Amino acid sequence: MNKRSNEPFLWMLFSAGGVVSAMLMPVHLFLFGLAFPLGWLDAPSQERLLAIVRHPVTRAYLLVLCSLPLFHWAHRFRFTLYDGLQIKHLNELINIFCYGGAVLGTALAAYLLWSIP
Amino acid sequence: MINPTEYLPKSYHTRISTYWWLTRWAYLKFILREASSVFVAWIVVLTLLQIRALTDGPAEYAELQKWLQSPLLLALNAVSFFFVVFHAVTWFNLAPKAMAIRVRGKRLPGLAIAAPNYVAWAAISAAVAWILLRG
């Protein structure tokens, strides 16, 4: 019997990550990366932001925001290297780097969110 | 003895240039879309740095905000913003092709599937901004 492929599962993570990145990342990056540093809008204080982030719902939200897009990245980056640069002989190493990175990133995010006082 | 396999023709493979994606706009667009994933990963890194600084305290948080004001980081984030919006638009426009929804036997037009995505995008962005900006 053939080993069942885990490709559909990885594709699902890719797809979910694509939705999360598309829906949430533009507004987050616009505010924290451009509007606040450039003074276009008044940034919330550290104290207020910490109060928001401390809430369990925000922690769960941030875990999703960090985790799924990493699996989205892993999938796309893997195929960019595969098709774009045609480095197929390194396929296994690339897979370990991409999905390993996504798993590590998720673990790091969980740890950071868990250790918020 | 001669090894016969040495003389068998290799399977026919045309050599494709490493830069094949530069030859056509559609190909370039495809690679740019795929490349957007690198900026998505950067945004995750940035978010994790923010969470850590926020936990570490006001001084650490202020330091990170100062770093984000440097020209290099502003340029990087401007480019990242372009790519992540490019990702969002191409993603929503692709939704009708990925989902073939039929109503009373007729396939729903692409716009009917793409449009709700854009509405949700606007509503969610407004909600996030409202939470961060009020008071």
gemmi code that builds the backbone of each chain (N, CA, C; Angstrom):
import gemmi

chains = {
    "A": [
        ("MET", (0.839, -1.207, 0.000), (0.000, 0.000, 0.000), (0.873, 1.255, 0.000)),
        ("ASN", (0.461, 2.221, -0.738), (1.225, 3.471, -0.776), (1.087, 4.253, 0.516)),
        ("LYS", (2.155, 4.928, 0.874), (2.098, 5.829, 2.018), (1.193, 6.995, 1.629)),
        ("ARG", (0.329, 7.360, 2.542), (-0.568, 8.471, 2.198), (0.192, 9.780, 2.198)),
        ("SER", (-0.062, 10.584, 1.185), (0.637, 11.851, 1.057), (0.115, 12.850, 2.088)),
        ("ASN", (1.022, 13.635, 2.674), (0.549, 14.678, 3.588), (0.388, 16.010, 2.870)),
        ("GLU", (0.492, 15.969, 1.535), (0.391, 17.198, 0.738), (-0.946, 17.933, 0.930)),
        ("PRO", (-2.105, 17.214, 0.961), (-3.374, 17.931, 1.164), (-3.410, 18.708, 2.481)),
        ("PHE", (-2.852, 18.113, 3.535), (-2.839, 18.772, 4.841), (-1.981, 20.043, 4.788)),
        ("LEU", (-0.809, 19.913, 4.164), (0.082, 21.074, 4.046), (-0.550, 22.153, 3.183)),
        ("TRP", (-1.272, 21.718, 2.162), (-1.931, 22.675, 1.282), (-3.032, 23.429, 2.045)),
        ("MET", (-3.713, 22.714, 2.926), (-4.762, 23.344, 3.724), (-4.169, 24.424, 4.637)),
        ("LEU", (-3.028, 24.102, 5.242), (-2.347, 25.092, 6.086), (-1.924, 26.296, 5.247)),
        ("PHE", (-1.417, 26.003, 4.055), (-1.006, 27.068, 3.129), (-2.180, 27.986, 2.821)),
        ("SER", (-3.298, 27.358, 2.523), (-4.487, 28.093, 2.123), (-5.036, 28.931, 3.284)),
        ("ALA", (-5.110, 28.324, 4.466), (-5.585, 29.056, 5.644), (-4.647, 30.223, 5.956)),
        ("GLY", (-3.352, 29.974, 5.837), (-2.368, 31.028, 6.057), (-2.491, 32.142, 5.037)),
        ("GLY", (-2.847, 31.782, 3.813), (-3.044, 32.788, 2.770), (-4.196, 33.715, 3.098)),
        ("VAL", (-5.277, 33.140, 3.618), (-6.442, 33.942, 3.989), (-6.087, 34.882, 5.149)),
        ("VAL", (-5.429, 34.320, 6.170), (-5.063, 35.126, 7.343), (-4.122, 36.267, 6.935)),
        ("SER", (-3.115, 35.954, 6.124), (-2.181, 37.001, 5.691), (-2.890, 38.082, 4.899)),
        ("ALA", (-3.804, 37.673, 4.028), (-4.479, 38.641, 3.158), (-5.422, 39.527, 3.963)),
        ("MET", (-6.154, 38.929, 4.895), (-7.164, 39.681, 5.629), (-6.555, 40.586, 6.710)),
        ("LEU", (-5.516, 40.110, 7.389), (-5.047, 40.801, 8.587), (-3.723, 41.548, 8.443)),
        ("MET", (-2.830, 41.040, 7.619), (-1.495, 41.623, 7.621), (-1.403, 43.044, 7.067)),
        ("PRO", (-2.143, 43.379, 6.000), (-2.008, 44.759, 5.505), (-2.300, 45.808, 6.577)),
        ("VAL", (-3.367, 45.644, 7.336), (-3.716, 46.664, 8.335), (-2.675, 46.694, 9.457)),
        ("HIS", (-2.215, 45.533, 9.891), (-1.199, 45.488, 10.954), (0.092, 46.163, 10.513)),
        ("LEU", (0.542, 45.829, 9.319), (1.801, 46.401, 8.844), (1.647, 47.894, 8.571)),
        ("PHE", (0.503, 48.277, 8.018), (0.294, 49.697, 7.728), (0.389, 50.517, 9.019)),
        ("LEU", (-0.263, 50.040, 10.075), (-0.266, 50.790, 11.330), (1.105, 50.751, 12.013)),
        ("PHE", (1.609, 49.548, 12.280), (2.834, 49.427, 13.086), (4.115, 49.689, 12.288)),
        ("GLY", (4.069, 49.454, 10.983), (5.275, 49.622, 10.183), (5.399, 50.974, 9.523)),
        ("LEU", (4.254, 51.637, 9.284), (4.303, 52.905, 8.558), (3.616, 54.052, 9.310)),
        ("ALA", (2.342, 53.897, 9.612), (1.565, 55.021, 10.154), (2.056, 55.475, 11.528)),
        ("PHE", (2.372, 54.535, 12.421), (2.852, 54.923, 13.759), (4.287, 55.462, 13.714)),
        ("PRO", (5.230, 54.758, 13.068), (6.607, 55.291, 13.029), (6.701, 56.648, 12.339)),
        ("LEU", (5.853, 56.879, 11.326), (5.930, 58.139, 10.591), (5.075, 59.231, 11.233)),
        ("GLY", (4.351, 58.879, 12.283), (3.555, 59.878, 12.980), (2.276, 60.277, 12.273)),
        ("TRP", (1.835, 59.475, 11.299), (0.571, 59.781, 10.605), (-0.601, 59.626, 11.565)),
        ("LEU", (-0.491, 58.627, 12.448), (-1.548, 58.368, 13.428), (-0.909, 58.242, 14.801)),
        ("ASP", (-1.691, 58.528, 15.842), (-1.167, 58.412, 17.200), (-1.104, 56.951, 17.617)),
        ("ALA", (0.101, 56.507, 17.941), (0.277, 55.116, 18.359), (-0.268, 54.924, 19.767)),
        ("PRO", (-0.880, 53.755, 20.039), (-1.311, 53.474, 21.408), (-0.077, 53.330, 22.309)),
        ("SER", (-0.224, 53.678, 23.575), (0.914, 53.587, 24.494), (1.258, 52.130, 24.778)),
        ("GLN", (2.465, 51.900, 25.257), (2.918, 50.548, 25.583), (1.970, 49.906, 26.588)),
        ("GLU", (1.553, 50.723, 27.540), (0.683, 50.243, 28.616), (-0.656, 49.731, 28.064)),
        ("ARG", (-1.247, 50.553, 27.179), (-2.554, 50.192, 26.626), (-2.450, 48.971, 25.704)),
        ("LEU", (-1.372, 48.957, 24.919), (-1.147, 47.843, 24.003), (-0.954, 46.534, 24.787)),
        ("LEU", (-0.218, 46.641, 25.887), (0.017, 45.464, 26.726), (-1.305, 44.952, 27.304)),
        ("ALA", (-2.165, 45.898, 27.687), (-3.475, 45.520, 28.224), (-4.302, 44.773, 27.173)),
        ("ILE", (-4.199, 45.233, 25.915), (-4.943, 44.570, 24.829), (-4.370, 43.169, 24.588)),
        ("VAL", (-3.045, 43.103, 24.522), (-2.373, 41.841, 24.181), (-2.536, 40.793, 25.292)),
        ("ARG", (-2.685, 41.278, 26.513), (-2.813, 40.374, 27.652), (-4.103, 39.543, 27.592)),
        ("HIS", (-5.105, 40.079, 26.969), (-6.404, 39.406, 26.900), (-6.275, 38.064, 26.171)),
        ("PRO", (-6.891, 36.995, 26.735), (-6.762, 35.664, 26.110), (-7.179, 35.627, 24.643)),
        ("VAL", (-8.225, 36.393, 24.295), (-8.681, 36.389, 22.902), (-7.597, 36.971, 21.996)),
        ("THR", (-6.937, 38.047, 22.452), (-5.862, 38.647, 21.655), (-4.696, 37.674, 21.511)),
        ("ARG", (-4.383, 36.977, 22.607), (-3.277, 36.007, 22.537), (-3.571, 34.928, 21.504)),
        ("ALA", (-4.791, 34.417, 21.515), (-5.173, 33.393, 20.537), (-5.107, 33.969, 19.122)),
        ("TYR", (-5.605, 35.190, 18.987), (-5.599, 35.876, 17.699), (-4.165, 36.021, 17.182)),
        ("LEU", (-3.255, 36.444, 18.058), (-1.866, 36.655, 17.643), (-1.165, 35.335, 17.313)),
        ("LEU", (-1.560, 34.277, 18.010), (-0.967, 32.974, 17.696), (-1.355, 32.543, 16.280)),
        ("VAL", (-2.621, 32.753, 15.938), (-3.092, 32.441, 14.588), (-2.386, 33.338, 13.571)),
        ("LEU", (-2.271, 34.623, 13.914), (-1.646, 35.593, 13.008), (-0.184, 35.249, 12.737)),
        ("CYS", (0.481, 34.645, 13.713), (1.897, 34.300, 13.525), (2.081, 32.913, 12.924)),
        ("SER", (1.247, 31.977, 13.324), (1.476, 30.589, 12.929), (1.066, 30.277, 11.485)),
        ("LEU", (-0.191, 30.469, 11.161), (-0.677, 30.058, 9.837), (0.086, 30.738, 8.691)),
        ("PRO", (0.347, 32.055, 8.771), (1.124, 32.668, 7.685), (2.521, 32.060, 7.509)),
        ("LEU", (3.096, 31.518, 8.576), (4.406, 30.869, 8.428), (4.294, 29.598, 7.591)),
        ("PHE", (3.179, 28.863, 7.762), (2.977, 27.672, 6.938), (2.660, 28.060, 5.497)),
        ("HIS", (2.007, 29.202, 5.356), (1.767, 29.752, 4.025), (3.108, 30.073, 3.358)),
        ("TRP", (3.970, 30.750, 4.114), (5.314, 31.067, 3.613), (6.068, 29.792, 3.234)),
        ("ALA", (6.034, 28.803, 4.127), (6.794, 27.568, 3.908), (6.417, 26.936, 2.575)),
        ("HIS", (5.127, 26.874, 2.312), (4.643, 26.237, 1.084), (5.084, 27.006, -0.156)),
        ("ARG", (4.867, 28.327, -0.112), (5.197, 29.124, -1.296), (6.695, 29.218, -1.527)),
        ("PHE", (7.426, 29.396, -0.445), (8.870, 29.566, -0.570), (9.517, 28.296, -1.114)),
        ("ARG", (8.988, 27.173, -0.644), (9.482, 25.877, -1.103), (9.331, 25.749, -2.614)),
        ("PHE", (8.148, 26.138, -3.116), (7.926, 25.985, -4.554), (8.603, 27.079, -5.367)),
        ("THR", (8.862, 28.234, -4.736), (9.617, 29.271, -5.440), (11.037, 28.778, -5.680)),
        ("LEU", (11.614, 28.158, -4.686), (12.958, 27.609, -4.853), (12.943, 26.456, -5.853)),
        ("TYR", (11.868, 25.688, -5.794), (11.749, 24.500, -6.649), (11.561, 24.882, -8.118)),
        ("ASP", (10.594, 25.762, -8.378), (10.288, 26.143, -9.764), (11.136, 27.310, -10.244)),
        ("GLY", (11.277, 28.304, -9.367), (11.957, 29.527, -9.780), (13.437, 29.303, -9.978)),
        ("LEU", (14.071, 28.762, -8.980), (15.520, 28.590, -9.065), (15.913, 27.186, -9.506)),
        ("GLN", (14.923, 26.290, -9.601), (15.131, 24.923, -10.075), (16.209, 24.179, -9.297)),
        ("ILE", (16.202, 24.369, -7.973), (17.174, 23.608, -7.186), (16.465, 22.385, -6.593)),
        ("LYS", (16.132, 21.455, -7.492), (15.339, 20.301, -7.075), (16.145, 19.287, -6.283)),
        ("HIS", (17.464, 19.274, -6.505), (18.276, 18.265, -5.822), (18.351, 18.525, -4.313)),
        ("LEU", (18.031, 19.776, -3.901), (18.087, 20.095, -2.471), (16.714, 20.007, -1.813)),
        ("ASN", (15.786, 19.379, -2.531), (14.383, 19.385, -2.110), (14.157, 19.054, -0.638)),
        ("GLU", (14.821, 17.987, -0.177), (14.566, 17.552, 1.191), (15.047, 18.578, 2.214)),
        ("LEU", (16.223, 19.122, 1.941), (16.805, 20.134, 2.820), (15.896, 21.366, 2.878)),
        ("ILE", (15.373, 21.746, 1.711), (14.493, 22.916, 1.629), (13.217, 22.675, 2.438)),
        ("ASN", (12.660, 21.462, 2.302), (11.442, 21.140, 3.050), (11.661, 21.228, 4.550)),
        ("ILE", (12.798, 20.703, 4.989), (13.103, 20.743, 6.425), (13.237, 22.189, 6.879)),
        ("PHE", (13.932, 22.988, 6.080), (14.125, 24.399, 6.414), (12.784, 25.131, 6.490)),
        ("CYS", (11.926, 24.923, 5.487), (10.665, 25.670, 5.412), (9.686, 25.238, 6.510)),
        ("TYR", (9.355, 23.942, 6.537), (8.349, 23.507, 7.509), (8.908, 23.502, 8.922)),
        ("GLY", (10.219, 23.202, 9.040), (10.860, 23.281, 10.343), (10.801, 24.707, 10.871)),
        ("GLY", (11.051, 25.659, 9.987), (10.987, 27.072, 10.365), (9.599, 27.462, 10.828)),
        ("ALA", (8.592, 26.964, 10.113), (7.210, 27.297, 10.473), (6.839, 26.709, 11.838)),
        ("VAL", (7.277, 25.479, 12.085), (6.983, 24.838, 13.375), (7.708, 25.564, 14.504)),
        ("LEU", (8.985, 25.894, 14.279), (9.756, 26.621, 15.289), (9.152, 27.989, 15.573)),
        ("GLY", (8.757, 28.679, 14.493), (8.145, 29.997, 14.636), (6.862, 29.931, 15.442)),
        ("THR", (6.070, 28.888, 15.189), (4.827, 28.700, 15.930), (5.113, 28.459, 17.413)),
        ("ALA", (6.132, 27.619, 17.677), (6.497, 27.331, 19.065), (6.980, 28.596, 19.770)),
        ("LEU", (7.783, 29.383, 19.057), (8.299, 30.628, 19.625), (7.153, 31.603, 19.929)),
        ("ALA", (6.217, 31.704, 18.991), (5.067, 32.584, 19.184), (4.261, 32.144, 20.400)),
        ("ALA", (4.030, 30.833, 20.513), (3.262, 30.306, 21.646), (3.975, 30.624, 22.959)),
        ("TYR", (5.292, 30.453, 22.953), (6.074, 30.727, 24.162), (5.993, 32.205, 24.542)),
        ("LEU", (6.205, 33.082, 23.551), (6.174, 34.523, 23.823), (4.804, 34.974, 24.332)),
        ("LEU", (3.759, 34.420, 23.706), (2.406, 34.823, 24.101), (2.042, 34.264, 25.469)),
        ("TRP", (2.597, 33.092, 25.756), (2.332, 32.463, 27.046), (3.002, 33.254, 28.165)),
        ("SER", (4.201, 33.786, 27.879), (4.972, 34.428, 28.944), (4.663, 35.916, 29.119)),
        ("ILE", (3.624, 36.411, 28.449), (3.208, 37.789, 28.718), (2.689, 37.850, 30.159)),
        ("PRO", (3.217, 38.777, 30.967), (2.789, 38.816, 32.381), (1.299, 39.143, 32.533)),
    ],
    "B": [
        ("MET", (34.088, -5.212, -21.199), (32.767, -5.247, -21.846), (32.115, -3.873, -21.846)),
        ("ILE", (31.408, -3.599, -22.899), (30.759, -2.283, -22.992), (29.458, -2.293, -22.192)),
        ("ASN", (29.302, -1.303, -21.394), (28.043, -1.168, -20.654), (26.997, -0.581, -21.594)),
        ("PRO", (25.965, -1.348, -21.926), (25.019, -0.877, -22.942), (24.245, 0.384, -22.525)),
        ("THR", (24.001, 0.498, -21.240), (23.171, 1.644, -20.831), (23.876, 2.976, -21.100)),
        ("GLU", (25.203, 2.909, -21.183), (25.949, 4.131, -21.430), (25.572, 4.765, -22.760)),
        ("TYR", (25.135, 3.915, -23.689), (24.854, 4.411, -25.034), (23.372, 4.655, -25.275)),
        ("LEU", (22.557, 4.406, -24.262), (21.128, 4.674, -24.436), (20.901, 6.188, -24.375)),
        ("PRO", (19.978, 6.663, -25.193), (19.729, 8.117, -25.131), (19.128, 8.512, -23.791)),
        ("LYS", (19.551, 9.639, -23.305), (18.941, 10.141, -22.073), (17.547, 10.660, -22.414)),
        ("SER", (16.676, 10.675, -21.430), (15.332, 11.185, -21.710), (15.454, 12.642, -22.132)),
        ("TYR", (14.565, 13.020, -23.033), (14.683, 14.349, -23.625), (14.213, 15.434, -22.661)),
        ("HIS", (15.110, 16.316, -22.324), (14.778, 17.414, -21.419), (15.340, 18.696, -21.988)),
        ("THR", (14.481, 19.646, -22.274), (15.036, 20.931, -22.700), (15.525, 21.658, -21.463)),
        ("ARG", (16.583, 22.351, -21.599), (17.143, 23.099, -20.483), (16.355, 24.403, -20.363)),
        ("ILE", (15.793, 24.639, -19.176), (15.064, 25.898, -18.967), (15.972, 26.855, -18.216)),
        ("SER", (16.014, 28.069, -18.687), (16.855, 29.074, -18.041), (16.395, 29.317, -16.612)),
        ("THR", (17.336, 29.610, -15.721), (16.990, 29.924, -14.341), (16.117, 31.173, -14.281)),
        ("TYR", (16.230, 32.003, -15.316), (15.482, 33.274, -15.317), (14.273, 33.231, -16.235)),
        ("TRP", (13.675, 32.036, -16.366), (12.518, 31.881, -17.256), (11.387, 32.834, -16.914)),
        ("TRP", (11.286, 33.172, -15.644), (10.159, 33.995, -15.187), (10.316, 35.460, -15.579)),
        ("LEU", (11.458, 35.831, -16.146), (11.623, 37.220, -16.587), (11.140, 37.425, -18.017)),
        ("THR", (10.791, 36.314, -18.687), (10.488, 36.432, -20.108), (9.065, 36.902, -20.393)),
        ("ARG", (8.205, 36.834, -19.418), (6.828, 37.240, -19.679), (6.218, 37.872, -18.444)),
        ("TRP", (5.358, 38.866, -18.626), (4.743, 39.580, -17.506), (3.948, 38.635, -16.605)),
        ("ALA", (3.220, 37.692, -17.226), (2.420, 36.751, -16.442), (3.318, 35.892, -15.550)),
        ("TYR", (4.478, 35.507, -16.074), (5.415, 34.696, -15.292), (5.997, 35.521, -14.152)),
        ("LEU", (6.336, 36.788, -14.483), (6.928, 37.661, -13.474), (5.933, 37.896, -12.342)),
        ("LYS", (4.670, 38.084, -12.749), (3.616, 38.300, -11.756), (3.502, 37.085, -10.832)),
        ("PHE", (3.602, 35.907, -11.436), (3.539, 34.667, -10.654), (4.670, 34.620, -9.618)),
        ("ILE", (5.886, 34.954, -10.068), (7.031, 34.889, -9.151), (6.930, 35.976, -8.082)),
        ("LEU", (6.442, 37.162, -8.459), (6.260, 38.230, -7.471), (5.252, 37.803, -6.411)),
        ("ARG", (4.192, 37.134, -6.862), (3.168, 36.644, -5.942), (3.766, 35.626, -4.982)),
        ("GLU", (4.576, 34.732, -5.528), (5.209, 33.734, -4.663), (6.199, 34.401, -3.713)),
        ("ALA", (6.910, 35.416, -4.228), (7.912, 36.114, -3.411), (7.260, 36.871, -2.257)),
        ("SER", (5.988, 37.207, -2.405), (5.295, 37.929, -1.331), (5.343, 37.140, -0.030)),
        ("SER", (5.502, 35.817, -0.144), (5.524, 34.978, 1.061), (6.712, 35.330, 1.959)),
        ("VAL", (7.806, 35.787, 1.365), (8.980, 36.173, 2.154), (8.624, 37.373, 3.035)),
        ("PHE", (7.832, 38.290, 2.488), (7.444, 39.469, 3.263), (6.397, 39.117, 4.320)),
        ("VAL", (5.573, 38.135, 4.000), (4.632, 37.618, 4.999), (5.422, 37.077, 6.196)),
        ("ALA", (6.501, 36.339, 5.917), (7.337, 35.800, 6.997), (7.982, 36.939, 7.790)),
        ("TRP", (8.415, 37.980, 7.097), (9.013, 39.128, 7.778), (8.002, 39.785, 8.727)),
        ("ILE", (6.766, 39.889, 8.309), (5.737, 40.506, 9.150), (5.519, 39.679, 10.415)),
        ("VAL", (5.613, 38.356, 10.290), (5.515, 37.497, 11.478), (6.682, 37.798, 12.424)),
        ("VAL", (7.892, 37.893, 11.868), (9.074, 38.203, 12.682), (8.878, 39.534, 13.402)),
        ("LEU", (8.393, 40.518, 12.655), (8.156, 41.845, 13.229), (7.137, 41.776, 14.373)),
        ("THR", (6.075, 40.997, 14.159), (5.042, 40.848, 15.190), (5.622, 40.203, 16.442)),
        ("LEU", (6.468, 39.177, 16.246), (7.082, 38.506, 17.395), (8.021, 39.459, 18.144)),
        ("LEU", (8.763, 40.285, 17.398), (9.641, 41.276, 18.043), (8.814, 42.262, 18.871)),
        ("GLN", (7.675, 42.662, 18.316), (6.789, 43.593, 19.027), (6.266, 42.978, 20.323)),
        ("ILE", (5.841, 41.728, 20.241), (5.299, 41.055, 21.431), (6.371, 40.949, 22.505)),
        ("ARG", (7.598, 40.589, 22.085), (8.678, 40.451, 23.053), (8.996, 41.798, 23.706)),
        ("ALA", (9.104, 42.849, 22.902), (9.432, 44.174, 23.433), (8.338, 44.656, 24.381)),
        ("LEU", (7.101, 44.353, 23.997), (5.950, 44.754, 24.808), (6.007, 44.100, 26.183)),
        ("THR", (6.406, 42.827, 26.204), (6.511, 42.090, 27.460), (7.697, 42.585, 28.289)),
        ("ASP", (8.793, 42.944, 27.592), (10.017, 43.340, 28.302), (9.873, 44.652, 29.063)),
        ("GLY", (9.010, 45.540, 28.593), (8.806, 46.782, 29.329), (8.824, 48.026, 28.455)),
        ("PRO", (8.459, 49.169, 29.054), (8.333, 50.425, 28.295), (9.626, 50.842, 27.594)),
        ("ALA", (10.773, 50.686, 28.253), (12.041, 51.122, 27.652), (12.359, 50.293, 26.408)),
        ("GLU", (12.211, 48.970, 26.538), (12.481, 48.074, 25.411), (11.511, 48.342, 24.261)),
        ("TYR", (10.273, 48.623, 24.636), (9.265, 48.875, 23.602), (9.575, 50.167, 22.850)),
        ("ALA", (9.963, 51.206, 23.610), (10.305, 52.492, 22.990), (11.504, 52.338, 22.048)),
        ("GLU", (12.446, 51.497, 22.460), (13.638, 51.267, 21.634), (13.276, 50.631, 20.296)),
        ("LEU", (12.369, 49.660, 20.345), (11.938, 48.996, 19.106), (11.217, 49.993, 18.192)),
        ("GLN", (10.394, 50.856, 18.808), (9.664, 51.837, 17.999), (10.632, 52.797, 17.323)),
        ("LYS", (11.727, 53.118, 18.020), (12.746, 54.008, 17.443), (13.432, 53.320, 16.264)),
        ("TRP", (13.701, 52.036, 16.443), (14.329, 51.250, 15.377), (13.431, 51.230, 14.132)),
        ("LEU", (12.117, 51.149, 14.368), (11.159, 51.108, 13.251), (11.091, 52.443, 12.509)),
        ("GLN", (11.644, 53.501, 13.141), (11.632, 54.814, 12.485), (12.858, 55.026, 11.608)),
        ("SER", (13.804, 54.078, 11.641), (14.998, 54.246, 10.816), (14.627, 54.073, 9.338)),
        ("PRO", (15.320, 54.817, 8.451), (14.993, 54.782, 7.015), (15.001, 53.364, 6.441)),
        ("LEU", (15.949, 52.550, 6.887), (16.048, 51.186, 6.364), (14.786, 50.379, 6.668)),
        ("LEU", (14.342, 50.473, 7.940), (13.147, 49.711, 8.341), (11.892, 50.259, 7.679)),
        ("LEU", (11.824, 51.594, 7.540), (10.664, 52.190, 6.879), (10.597, 51.742, 5.418)),
        ("ALA", (11.763, 51.709, 4.767), (11.812, 51.271, 3.365), (11.394, 49.803, 3.266)),
        ("LEU", (11.939, 48.989, 4.152), (11.604, 47.561, 4.147), (10.107, 47.359, 4.362)),
        ("ASN", (9.545, 48.127, 5.289), (8.124, 47.964, 5.576), (7.235, 48.518, 4.468)),
        ("ALA", (7.715, 49.553, 3.780), (6.957, 50.065, 2.634), (6.914, 49.011, 1.531)),
        ("VAL", (8.052, 48.385, 1.257), (8.107, 47.325, 0.243), (7.242, 46.143, 0.685)),
        ("SER", (7.351, 45.791, 1.970), (6.555, 44.672, 2.497), (5.063, 44.962, 2.367)),
        ("PHE", (4.684, 46.223, 2.598), (3.273, 46.585, 2.498), (2.779, 46.388, 1.065)),
        ("PHE", (3.597, 46.833, 0.110), (3.238, 46.639, -1.295), (3.015, 45.143, -1.584)),
        ("PHE", (3.945, 44.318, -1.126), (3.861, 42.886, -1.422), (2.670, 42.220, -0.730)),
        ("VAL", (2.387, 42.617, 0.496), (1.314, 41.940, 1.223), (-0.059, 42.365, 0.661)),
        ("VAL", (-0.137, 43.605, 0.155), (-1.379, 44.025, -0.510), (-1.506, 43.291, -1.850)),
        ("PHE", (-0.394, 43.145, -2.532), (-0.367, 42.380, -3.792), (-0.837, 40.941, -3.538)),
        ("HIS", (-0.349, 40.369, -2.451), (-0.781, 39.027, -2.072), (-2.290, 38.996, -1.824)),
        ("ALA", (-2.782, 39.980, -1.066), (-4.211, 40.007, -0.718), (-5.074, 40.096, -1.977)),
        ("VAL", (-4.723, 41.019, -2.871), (-5.531, 41.225, -4.077), (-5.500, 39.983, -4.964)),
        ("THR", (-4.307, 39.420, -5.173), (-4.238, 38.226, -6.025), (-4.955, 37.047, -5.368)),
        ("TRP", (-4.897, 37.001, -4.037), (-5.557, 35.913, -3.304), (-7.071, 35.989, -3.455)),
        ("PHE", (-7.622, 37.189, -3.253), (-9.083, 37.352, -3.345), (-9.565, 37.138, -4.778)),
        ("ASN", (-8.761, 37.595, -5.745), (-9.165, 37.420, -7.134), (-9.097, 35.959, -7.573)),
        ("LEU", (-8.301, 35.184, -6.851), (-8.163, 33.771, -7.185), (-9.304, 32.940, -6.585)),
        ("ALA", (-9.925, 33.484, -5.542), (-10.974, 32.739, -4.827), (-12.061, 32.190, -5.764)),
        ("PRO", (-12.572, 32.989, -6.719), (-13.615, 32.447, -7.601), (-13.121, 31.271, -8.434)),
        ("LYS", (-11.817, 31.242, -8.719), (-11.287, 30.138, -9.533), (-11.126, 28.880, -8.694)),
        ("ALA", (-10.887, 29.075, -7.386), (-10.717, 27.925, -6.506), (-12.060, 27.342, -6.073)),
        ("MET", (-13.070, 28.206, -5.972), (-14.396, 27.736, -5.535), (-15.400, 27.909, -6.667)),
        ("ALA", (-15.908, 26.806, -7.142), (-16.959, 26.885, -8.149), (-18.289, 26.643, -7.443)),
        ("ILE", (-18.939, 27.727, -7.044), (-20.198, 27.593, -6.320), (-21.362, 27.660, -7.315)),
        ("ARG", (-22.262, 26.696, -7.176), (-23.396, 26.676, -8.093), (-24.683, 26.988, -7.339)),
        ("VAL", (-25.446, 27.875, -7.917), (-26.752, 28.197, -7.361), (-27.792, 27.870, -8.416)),
        ("ARG", (-28.728, 26.997, -8.066), (-29.763, 26.495, -8.994), (-29.143, 26.042, -10.317)),
        ("GLY", (-28.068, 25.272, -10.192), (-27.456, 24.684, -11.379), (-26.567, 25.616, -12.171)),
        ("LYS", (-26.583, 26.915, -11.814), (-25.743, 27.846, -12.569), (-24.553, 28.251, -11.723)),
        ("ARG", (-23.411, 28.379, -12.389), (-22.200, 28.748, -11.661), (-22.260, 30.231, -11.295)),
        ("LEU", (-21.987, 30.492, -10.007), (-22.010, 31.865, -9.515), (-20.893, 32.660, -10.192)),
        ("PRO", (-21.181, 33.880, -10.676), (-20.125, 34.660, -11.341), (-18.991, 34.988, -10.375)),
        ("GLY", (-17.787, 35.144, -10.927), (-16.578, 35.373, -10.131), (-16.707, 36.531, -9.171)),
        ("LEU", (-17.337, 37.593, -9.629), (-17.454, 38.800, -8.809), (-18.241, 38.528, -7.524)),
        ("ALA", (-19.241, 37.647, -7.617), (-20.077, 37.343, -6.450), (-19.288, 36.612, -5.372)),
        ("ILE", (-18.190, 35.977, -5.771), (-17.356, 35.280, -4.783), (-16.223, 36.185, -4.312)),
        ("ALA", (-15.648, 36.963, -5.237), (-14.524, 37.838, -4.874), (-14.995, 39.008, -4.015)),
        ("ALA", (-16.141, 39.593, -4.362), (-16.605, 40.808, -3.675), (-16.755, 40.645, -2.155)),
        ("PRO", (-17.395, 39.540, -1.675), (-17.507, 39.389, -0.208), (-16.150, 39.357, 0.484)),
        ("ASN", (-15.126, 38.840, -0.209), (-13.780, 38.832, 0.358), (-13.291, 40.252, 0.591)),
        ("TYR", (-13.535, 41.109, -0.391), (-13.102, 42.498, -0.259), (-13.872, 43.217, 0.849)),
        ("VAL", (-15.161, 42.917, 0.948), (-15.979, 43.527, 2.007), (-15.467, 43.090, 3.374)),
        ("ALA", (-15.181, 41.780, 3.508), (-14.663, 41.257, 4.776), (-13.306, 41.884, 5.097)),
        ("TRP", (-12.470, 42.039, 4.078), (-11.148, 42.637, 4.242), (-11.273, 44.051, 4.823)),
        ("ALA", (-12.162, 44.836, 4.218), (-12.362, 46.218, 4.674), (-12.894, 46.239, 6.108)),
        ("ALA", (-13.880, 45.369, 6.399), (-14.503, 45.356, 7.729), (-13.491, 44.936, 8.798)),
        ("ILE", (-12.716, 43.895, 8.520), (-11.734, 43.400, 9.490), (-10.641, 44.440, 9.722)),
        ("SER", (-10.171, 45.061, 8.635), (-9.130, 46.086, 8.771), (-9.636, 47.236, 9.626)),
        ("ALA", (-10.880, 47.644, 9.383), (-11.464, 48.744, 10.154), (-11.582, 48.365, 11.626)),
        ("ALA", (-11.977, 47.116, 11.886), (-12.131, 46.664, 13.275), (-10.792, 46.666, 14.012)),
        ("VAL", (-9.749, 46.152, 13.357), (-8.413, 46.126, 13.969), (-7.948, 47.557, 14.244)),
        ("ALA", (-8.105, 48.431, 13.249), (-7.682, 49.821, 13.412), (-8.462, 50.488, 14.542)),
        ("TRP", (-9.753, 50.186, 14.632), (-10.586, 50.806, 15.670), (-10.108, 50.397, 17.071)),
        ("ILE", (-9.824, 49.118, 17.233), (-9.357, 48.628, 18.541), (-8.043, 49.316, 18.930)),
        ("LEU", (-7.162, 49.504, 17.947), (-5.847, 50.069, 18.254), (-5.864, 51.589, 18.405)),
        ("LEU", (-6.817, 52.241, 17.761), (-6.767, 53.711, 17.702), (-7.710, 54.417, 18.670)),
        ("ARG", (-8.729, 53.706, 19.174), (-9.686, 54.404, 20.035), (-9.014, 54.812, 21.348)),
        ("GLY", (-9.461, 55.890, 21.854), (-8.992, 56.372, 23.155), (-7.540, 56.726, 23.233)),
    ],
}
model = gemmi.Model(1)
for chain_id, residues in chains.items():
    chain = gemmi.Chain(chain_id)
    for i, (resn, *xyz) in enumerate(residues, 1):
        res = gemmi.Residue()
        res.name, res.seqid = resn, gemmi.SeqId(i, " ")
        for name, pos in zip(("N", "CA", "C"), xyz):
            atom = gemmi.Atom()
            atom.name, atom.element = name, gemmi.Element(name[0])
            atom.pos, atom.b_iso = gemmi.Position(*pos), 0.0
            res.add_atom(atom)
        chain.add_residue(res)
    model.add_chain(chain)
structure = gemmi.Structure()
structure.add_model(model)
structure.setup_entities()
